Amino acid sequence: MVTTSVAPRVESLASSGIQSIPKEYIRPQEELTSIGNVFEEEKKDEGPQVPTIDLKDIESEDEVVRERCREELKKAATEWGVMHLVNHGISDDLLNRVKVAGEAFFNLPIEEKEKYANDQASGKIAGYGSKLANNASGQLEWEDYFFHLIFPEDKRDMSIWPKTPSDYIPATCEYSVELRGLATKILSVLSLGLGLEEGRLEKEVGGMEELLLQKKINYYPKCPQPELALGVEAHTDVSALTFILHNMVPGLQLFYEGKWVTAKCVPNSIIMHIGDTIEILSNGKYKSILHRGLVNKEKVRISWAVFCEPPKEKIILKPLPETVSETEPPLFPPRTFAQHIQHKLFRKTQEALLTK
């Protein structure tokens, strides 16, 4: 018996030779005016640019040098909430292995990938998938993905990890350990930037045992009408931090000071977003920036996102007492991480119903 997937894979659509995209992928009129050619957008040098933060000196023995590096990171987190990290301490070789393995998985025939298909209807979101039109607007995004938890080790479900290519598992395991170490360094600097003890934010998001690293490989096929679609619609990340690799094809846009800014492709960098979780704990001092992904006609774009998320129920997320004062009241009500996600979904559904 042949089972067909619930949602047609975007890759199948893209390779079927269609000249125009199905209506579910066409963005609303008010969005279309801001979608341009991503290659043209990336070339623009005028206007604000996503900051690049060199982490080489983040743990320097020289206090002045170390503080300068930390101050730049804090400034980028405060003003932008997104940055390119360079000299981050993870080897180019390992980053390359992660990318080669992910790309090789997506180069497998679709029927091979379908063996790892998720089942969103039953709540099984880990595995190979495409977005279902489960929001009120019925809108779809021009991407397929592979999603799974990669850290802590004891919470991994190895049965859904790709067996092909053979380096997928070792490369991903090594990367998860390195990235978890980088997350600790970043959280330390952000804690100090709020006048807190160094380990405070790390503890508040679950520490080594409970902070979950969820990996999502986003695969954006070539699109015959890229000016009408989005690879991923505008959103803020719910995570504490998100770390992103990409295959040097532009697509990420950030909504900064009322305009969409296209991120440049910086070789061997890791893009880092501050997510809602840190924005809430810092009472808005660090920003979780609205962002989206454009697609194009010429090149497949792939990105490797790792979301560092607190446990769903164990922690109440609210502004830390030290970030609140009479002049700076709490901007966010107390919610668990699960409640925060539900709240965002509910709000999005309400907005979609109002615009219908």
MOVENUR-V930991 format. One record per pair of residues at least 4 apart in sequence whose C-alpha atoms are under 6 Angstrom apart, sorted by sequence separation. I is the first residue (numbers start at 0). GAP is how many residues later the second one is. D is the distance in Angstrom with one decimal. If there is no record, write none. Layout:
BEGIN
I;GAP;D
I;GAP;D
END
This chain:
BEGIN
37;4;6.0
62;4;5.9
66;4;5.9
74;4;6.0
75;4;5.3
76;4;4.2
91;4;6.0
119;4;5.2
166;4;5.7
167;4;6.0
174;4;5.9
186;4;6.0
191;4;5.2
202;4;4.7
205;4;4.5
206;4;5.7
254;4;5.4
275;4;6.0
277;4;5.9
323;4;5.4
324;4;5.6
334;4;5.6
338;4;6.0
118;5;5.0
119;5;5.2
132;5;4.6
190;5;5.2
201;5;5.2
205;5;4.7
254;5;4.5
278;5;4.9
323;5;5.4
334;5;5.9
59;6;5.1
117;6;5.8
132;6;5.8
149;6;5.9
191;6;5.5
253;6;5.5
323;6;5.9
117;7;5.5
132;7;5.9
148;7;5.9
190;7;5.4
252;7;5.9
253;7;5.1
278;7;5.1
57;8;5.3
117;8;5.7
252;8;5.3
278;8;5.5
56;9;5.4
117;9;4.7
252;9;4.4
278;9;5.9
116;10;5.4
117;10;5.5
187;10;4.7
190;10;5.7
251;10;6.0
252;10;5.9
57;11;5.7
115;11;5.4
116;11;4.4
117;11;5.8
187;11;5.8
251;11;5.7
115;12;5.4
116;12;5.9
275;12;5.4
274;13;4.9
129;14;4.6
186;14;6.0
273;14;5.1
128;15;5.8
186;15;5.9
128;16;5.4
317;16;4.6
127;17;5.8
247;17;5.5
316;17;5.6
127;18;4.4
316;18;5.3
126;19;5.3
315;19;5.4
316;19;5.6
126;20;5.1
315;20;4.6
125;21;5.0
314;21;5.9
125;22;4.9
312;23;5.5
244;25;5.5
311;25;4.8
243;26;5.6
311;26;4.8
243;27;4.9
242;28;5.7
242;29;4.6
241;30;5.5
51;31;5.7
55;31;5.2
241;31;5.0
50;32;5.2
51;32;4.5
52;32;5.1
53;32;4.9
54;32;5.4
240;32;5.7
49;33;5.8
51;33;6.0
53;33;5.8
54;33;5.4
240;33;4.9
240;34;5.2
239;35;4.7
254;35;5.4
238;36;4.6
254;36;5.9
282;36;4.8
237;37;5.3
239;37;4.6
253;37;4.4
280;37;5.6
281;37;5.8
236;38;4.9
237;38;4.8
238;38;5.6
239;38;5.1
252;38;5.5
279;38;5.8
280;38;4.2
252;39;5.4
279;39;5.4
280;39;5.3
251;40;6.0
251;41;4.7
250;42;5.1
250;43;4.6
248;52;5.5
235;53;5.8
235;54;4.7
234;55;5.2
246;55;5.7
234;56;5.6
245;56;5.7
233;57;5.2
245;57;4.1
233;58;4.4
244;58;5.5
232;59;5.1
244;59;5.0
231;60;5.4
243;60;5.4
150;61;5.9
231;61;4.9
243;61;4.3
150;62;5.0
230;62;5.0
242;62;5.7
149;63;5.7
229;63;6.0
230;63;5.4
242;63;5.2
148;64;5.9
149;64;5.9
229;64;5.1
230;64;5.6
241;64;5.5
148;65;4.3
241;65;4.5
147;66;5.7
148;66;6.0
100;67;5.0
147;67;5.4
240;67;5.3
146;68;5.6
238;68;5.7
239;68;5.6
146;69;4.3
225;69;5.5
238;69;5.6
239;69;5.6
145;70;5.5
225;70;5.1
238;70;4.7
145;71;5.1
144;72;5.4
97;73;5.5
144;73;4.6
222;73;5.6
223;73;5.6
144;74;5.6
221;74;5.7
222;74;4.9
143;75;5.2
221;75;4.8
142;76;5.5
142;77;4.6
221;77;5.7
221;78;5.2
220;79;4.8
219;80;5.8
219;81;5.1
218;83;4.7
217;84;5.5
217;85;5.2
216;86;5.8
216;87;4.5
141;88;6.0
142;88;5.5
215;88;5.9
140;89;5.8
141;89;4.4
215;89;5.2
140;90;5.2
214;90;5.7
140;91;5.6
214;91;4.3
213;92;5.4
213;93;5.1
212;94;5.5
212;95;4.6
211;96;5.5
211;97;5.1
210;98;5.6
210;99;4.9
209;101;6.0
205;104;5.6
204;105;4.9
23;115;5.2
24;115;5.0
23;116;5.6
24;116;6.0
9;133;5.9
85;183;4.9
84;184;5.3
83;185;5.9
84;185;5.1
83;186;5.7
84;186;6.0
83;187;4.5
82;188;5.7
82;189;5.4
81;190;5.5
81;191;4.4
34;192;5.7
80;192;5.7
80;193;5.0
26;201;5.9
25;202;5.2
26;202;5.7
25;203;5.2
24;204;5.8
18;205;5.7
80;206;4.5
77;207;5.9
80;207;5.3
77;208;4.4
80;208;5.6
76;209;5.3
77;209;5.7
10;210;5.7
135;213;5.4
136;215;5.4
135;216;5.6
41;220;5.6
41;222;5.8
END
